[in-house]
Amino acid sequence: MDDAINSSSPRRVVIDPVTRVEGHGKVVLLLDDQNLVQQARFHIVEFRGFEKFIQGRPYWELPMVVQRLCGICPVSHQLAAGKAIDQLAGVITLTPSAEKLRRLLHFGQVLQSHALHFFHLASPDLLFGFSSATEKRNIFAVLEEYPDFAMKGVKMRRFGQEIIKAVTGKKIHGLAVVPGGMNKHIDPAEVADLTAQVNEVIGWSQEVVNVARELYLANEEYHDRFAQITSPFMGLVDATGGLELYDGNLRVQEPDGQLFIDQFDPNDYTQLIREQVKSWSYMKFPYLIDKGQDEGWYRVGPLARLNACDQITTPLAERERQRFLLGYATPRQSPLAYHWARMIELLHCAEAIAELLPDNDLQSGQLSVTGEPRHEGIGVIEAPRGTLFHHYQIDDQGLVTQANLIVSTTSNNQAMNESIRRVAADQLDGQEMTPELLNQVEVAIRAYDPCLSCATHAVGSMPLQVELQNLAGQPLAVLSRDSSGNIETSSQ
């Protein structure tokens, strides 16, 4: 939500590009003559146009095509599109084999994505501190100082990718989903290999939950203040209100913990959510219709899911969920709590995989069914970053005529803007530019694990520039960091 600018001569701070996230964006802050932040905007500056160029394609191609949105979470798009084309094919209920294979695939996807974000992108900040030396804030420093911890992260992500490979044939951009089901079973040898590994992965998952919790609680007062905003939360839940990643109905939880809506059919999402377009960003701004554009923004993802659900079906993750909420009468709001929640979900996925692997339906049984074709299909799942919507319409020849995708990060768009504004208001001090300012703005963004273009994560040092300008566009001060991590400050 943008406020009116109170000063006749606001100054403009630009962070361009924001990296070590998926895609490209920049941050613009406007300050009044008392150096108070009056406006914060997270600009998404790239355009990919998937919703347009898939028009005219046969609907059965969609799981293969839309997974190319992302190199980290292609499975999420494949499954969301798969659920939509099931409806287009007239299929409401999958066979036990098909549903269990899809769920196993999804658990592997969420596990590997969460491991990648926590260990490679977030852990340098969390382990060394937001204000630590620039050369330490990267995965290579983590490998050097915490080699056992870092290697467990690598192995956990590899395990998740092996699950994906077993189901789809490839670790990245494999294909298993077909209209009304799946195209193959898992080989018994692969099941045996994964079964031999899974208990160790569960143990590692418990360890990393403990690390995430300890890092958060070590300075809880700071974490509850940093980038702090208040919002409703949205996610899928099962019929009993439990955490549900693949299927279920929508629940929206108010900031005070009360339910705004519960067990809402995701096929009716257009009656719940509307999208706003703003001229300065290619990413849309979803909002709850009944709350309006200004007050209706919400958050999705691991923090939203753990706050909104009533329980988790796997015992170890449920115990950690209860610890997560202990002492809080209302939902946790701190964006940095996303990291802790993310690791609890990682543990849940590891447990769920262990429960599924012995099931014979993964290796045998009917894989697909058919039905009476329809002209509209909607698929909604919980991707690693939050609720993901795929909505398609087709003609009589089965060609796509209209498509709408609400990617998880889109739902967090306004929240990221508000968190950036909070950090900038707390940290910006006149015209003085510091490396800590650069990193703290990015820390707030990275907490949401944004996928700005559904592209591959950028790993390593971040070229970044913050520039303070007057209204005439003249630079007052510049702080820059090159791709090697070297920082240079200059005043004009």
C-alpha positions, 0 to 999 in steps of 0.5 A: 500500500503506497502512502502519499508523499509528505515532502515536496522534495522526496529523495529516491533510493534505488537497489538494482538489481536485487539478486540471490533470488529467482528472477530480477527486480529492484527496490525503490525507496522514497524518503521525505526531508526528515529522512523518513521512508514514505514509500517502498516499492519492489519492482519486478522488471522482467516479463515472461508471458507464459499465460499468453504464449500457451494459448493455442497449445493442446491442453495435454501439453500443459504440464510439460510446457508450464514446468519450464517456468522454473528450474527449482520448482518445475514439479509444482507447476507440473502438478498444478497444471496436472490437476487442471487438465484432470478437470479438462479431461473430466476426471475428478478422482484419480486412482490410488496409484496415481494420487500416491505417485503425485503426492510422493513427487510433491513431497520430494519437490518441497523437500529439495526446494526448502533445503536449497533455500535454507542452506544455500541462500538463507543460512549465511545470513542466519549463521554469521549475522546480517551485519557480518563481513560480506565475504562470509555471507555465502555458501562457501563460507558456510561450507568452510566453517560448518562443513558437516551442516552444509553437506547435510543440506546438499545431501538432503536436496539430492534426496529430494531430487532422487525422489523426483527422478524416480517418479518422472525419470529426470531430476529437473523437467521430467514428465510424469503427469498425464490427463487423469493420472500418471504415466509410470510406476516407480521401479522396485530398485529405486524404492529400495534405494530411497527406503535405505536413505529416508530414515537418515534424511529424517534425522538430518531434518530434525537437526536442521529444525533444531538449528532453525529454531535456535537461530530464531530464538537466540534473538527473538526480540530482534526477529519479531521486530525485523521487517515486521508486518501484520497480515492475514494468512492463506493456505490449503487445509484438509477436511479436519483443518490439517496441513495439506500440500497437494489437495484440500480447501482454502483457509484464510486466517485473520491476524488475530487468529480467527478464521476469515474463511474456511473450507473454501472450494479452490475451484471458486477462487475467483470469488475470493481473490482478485488481482490488481495491476500496477504500472510500475511492476510486471507482477500482479497484486492479489487481494481478498475481494471482501477486504478490498484492494488496500486492506485485502493483501495476505501472505502464503507459504510455510509461515502461512500454512503453519499458522493456519492449519490445526495439525500436521499428520506426521508426528515429528513435524506436529511436535515441532509445529506445537513448539513453533506456536508455543507462547503465541496467542495469535499467529506469528507474523515475523517474516524471519519465522518463515525460515523456521516454518520452512524447516518444519515442513521439510521434516514433514515431507521427509516423514511423509515420504517414509510413510509412502515408500512401502506402499505397493500402489507406487509400483503397481495398479491402474495409473489413469482414468478418463471422463467426459471432457470439459472446457475449464479446469482449475488446479490448486496446490501448495508449492514450496513458496505458497498457494499456486493457482493454474486456471485454463479454458479450452475450445472444442479442439482441446486448444487453450483459449485462456490461462491465468496463473497466480504464482505463490510469490505473486500473493506475497507481493504486497507483503514483501513491499511492506516488509521492505518499507519496515526495514528501510524505515528502521535502518536508513539513516540520512544519506549514509549508505552502508553494506548492512543496509544493502544486506538487510533489505535483501534479507527481508526479501529472501525470507519469502524465498521469492520466485520472481520469474520462476527461474533458477536460483542465483547462487554466489556473490550479488552485484548490487547498487544503492543510489541516493538521488535528488528529484533532478536525478542527480546522485547524492551518494552511491554504494555498490558491490561487484560480483566478487563482493567488493564494496565501494562507497562514494559521495557526490 
